[in-house]
Every structure is written in structure tokens, then in C-alpha cells.
Amino acid sequence: MDYNQFRIWVGRIFGIVLLFSAQNTFNYYATVIIFIGALIRFWATGYIHKDREVTMAGPYKLLRHPLYLGNFLEGLGLTLFVNVWQLSLLYIPLFFLVYYKKMKLEEQFLISTFGDSYIKYKQKTPLFLPKLSNLTLNDNNVFNFKTVLLNREHINIIGLGLILAIIIIYNDNISLISSLLN
């Protein structure tokens, strides 16, 4: 199994644990965190041209991996949504254990593909936590909705909606079955 397959399986297993651990009462405020994560991903995919250039515009001028920041917030929001704080505590280190290696592997590829251009970008832009002072940098690029569609980000948004719906429906049915048995 290669690293990407491992990463995907860790996510699937964590998702199953999340579903079966969900409480009957949901933290709907957590949907704000999920929404912010989705918004960051949406914003990032409107700028990125994978494997064609070093993207330094939009959220990429604030941090090198905005898609992964979006993933982190979406996952954290989901763990908070189901009201199982232990899962949130498990999720945070698990995310960084899995994604830190992914970020480093991706950066090795970008250095081998783009050389000095990526190295210079890497020196002035943080890995994961946004450098808000970079927001004032002029990048001369504009957000492109067609690029969002080409990067298939709409599938991520649909998937998030389905995950939330499945969690809610599953727990409603479990509640109904419990009340019928009692």
C-alpha cells in the first residue's frame, strides 16, 4: 500500500469511528468550522493549477498548503459536530501525523518540478499556519470559478453535505430504534 492509499484508509476508518461514536445531540455551531474549512478549500481551488505552476496567489500567498488547512478544519468540525470531544483530541495529532508527511512529499515533488521558484516561495510562505501580513502582497491573479470546477471541488462540498446528512439520519434511526426497544 502506498502512502496515499494509507492516508485514504486512515480517513475512512476515522470516518466510520466518527459515525458510530456520534451522540444524539449535535453541535450545530461546529458547522461554522466545517463551512470555514470548505470555504478555504473553495478559495484555494480557484487559484491552483496543479503541476503547471507554483501557485502564489489567493490563499497560497498566506500559506503553502491551504487545501490541507481546509481539510483540517472540515475534519475538526465534523468531530466537534458529533459532540465526542475524545475524537477531537484524537483527530488533531492523527491529522498532523498523516498530513505532515503528505505535505513534505508534495514539497519534494514541487522542488524537483519547479526548482528555485518553489524554494523562494517556500522561504517566504509558512507551511500550514497563515501569515496574515502576506495578505497585502499583490499577486495579479484573480479567482477563477472554472478552475474550482476543473479541480472538482464541488465534489468535496457535496461529500461534506452527504457526510453530515448520513450522521444525522443514522443517529435519528438509532434513537428511534432505542425508543422502540425501551
N, C-alpha and C positions, 0 to 999 in steps of 0.2 A: 504494500500500500504506500503510495507516495504521500508527501506532506499535505497536498491539497485535499486528497481523499480523507486523510486523517482529520484535518480541520473540519471538513463537512460532517463526518461521522460524530465528532465531538459535539457539534452543534445540534445534530439530530437527537443524539442521546440526551443532551441537556434539555431539548425541547420536550421530549417525552416525559422526563422527570418533572419539568415545569407543569405540563398538562395534568399529570396525576397528583401533583402536590398542591394544585390551586385550591384556594379557600373559597367558600361560598360568597363571601363579601369581597368585592373588588375595589381596588384603589383607583378610581377613575382619574384622579389627579396625575397618575403615572402616565396616562395617555398624552399629557403635555410633553413629557420626556421622550416618549416614543415619537411624537409629532416633530419635536426639535431634531431628533436623530434622522428622521425621514427627510425633513427639510434640508439638513446639511448634505445628505446624500444627493438629493434632487439638485441642489445648488452646484455641487461638485460635478455631477454628471453633465451639467450644461456647459462645462468648460473643458473636460478632459478628452483628449484624442489619444487613446491608448496606443502605445508602441510607435507613434508618429512624431511626438514632440515632448519636450519637458514642459508640462503644464505648470505655469507660474501665475495664473490669473484666478480671479474669484477666490474661493476658499483656499486654493493652493498657494496663495501668497501669505496666508496665515499659518499653515502647517502643511507638512508633506503628505499626510495621509488622512484627508478629511472624510473619505469614504469609510475608513475604519473607525474614525471618531463617531460617524453616524451609526455604524453597526453597533458600537459600544453603547451608545445612548438608547438605541432601539432595544437591545438585549436587556440593558439595565431597567428600562421602562417596563418591559414585559415581566421581569422578576418582581418589580415593585407592584405591578398591576395585580398579580395573583396573591398579594399580601403574605408572602412567605419570606421573611427577612433573611432567613438562613440561606435561601437560594441566592439572594442578592449578594450576601457575603461570600458565597462560593463562586458566583459568576465573575466578580471583579478580578480576582487573581487568575481564574481559569481563562478569562478573555486575554489577559496580558501574556500568560504563558503560551497560548496558542497564536495570538496575533503578532507578538513581538518578533517571533521567528519569521512569520509571513512578511512583515514589513522589511526586515533585514534582507531576506531573499529577494524581495522585489527591488530593493535598492541596489543590490549587487547586479541585477539584470539591467537596471536603468543606467548604472555607471558603465557597464560593458557596452550598452547601446548608445548612450549619449555623451559619455566621457566627461570632459571638463565642464560642459554646460550643466550637467546634473550635479557635479561636485560643487560648483559655485552656488547653485541653488540650495544644495544641502547645507552649505556653510552658513547661509543667512536665514534659513527657514527651519523652525523646530519640527521634530519628528511627529509629535502627537498632540501636544497642548498648544493651542493657538497663541501666536504672538500678535496681539491686537494692534500694536504700533505699526505693523506691516499693512494694516488696512488702508493707510493713506498712500501706499505705493501705487503709482499709475501703471496699469498693465495693458491698456489699449485693447483689451479684448472684451467682448460682450457675451452675456449668457445666451445660449442658443437652445431653444426648446427641441429642435430637431435632433440635436446631439443627445439630449436626455432620452429621446425615443430610440436613437441608434444604440445607446448604451443600455437599453432595456430596463431603465429604472422604474418604469411603470409596473413591471413585474414584481419588483420589491414592494412597492406600495400596495399592490393587490394582495401579495403574500402576507403583509402585515395585517391587513384587514381580515383576511381569512383566518390567520392565527388567533386574533382577538375573538372573532366570531366562534371559532371552534372551542376556545377556552370557555366562553360564556355558555354556549349551548351544552357542552359536555357537563359543566358544573350544574346547570339548570336541570339536566336529566338525572344526574346523580342525586340532587336534592329531592326531586320528585320521587325517585325510587326509594330513597331513605324514608321519606314521609309516608309512603305507601306501606313500607315494611314495619313501621313503628306504630 
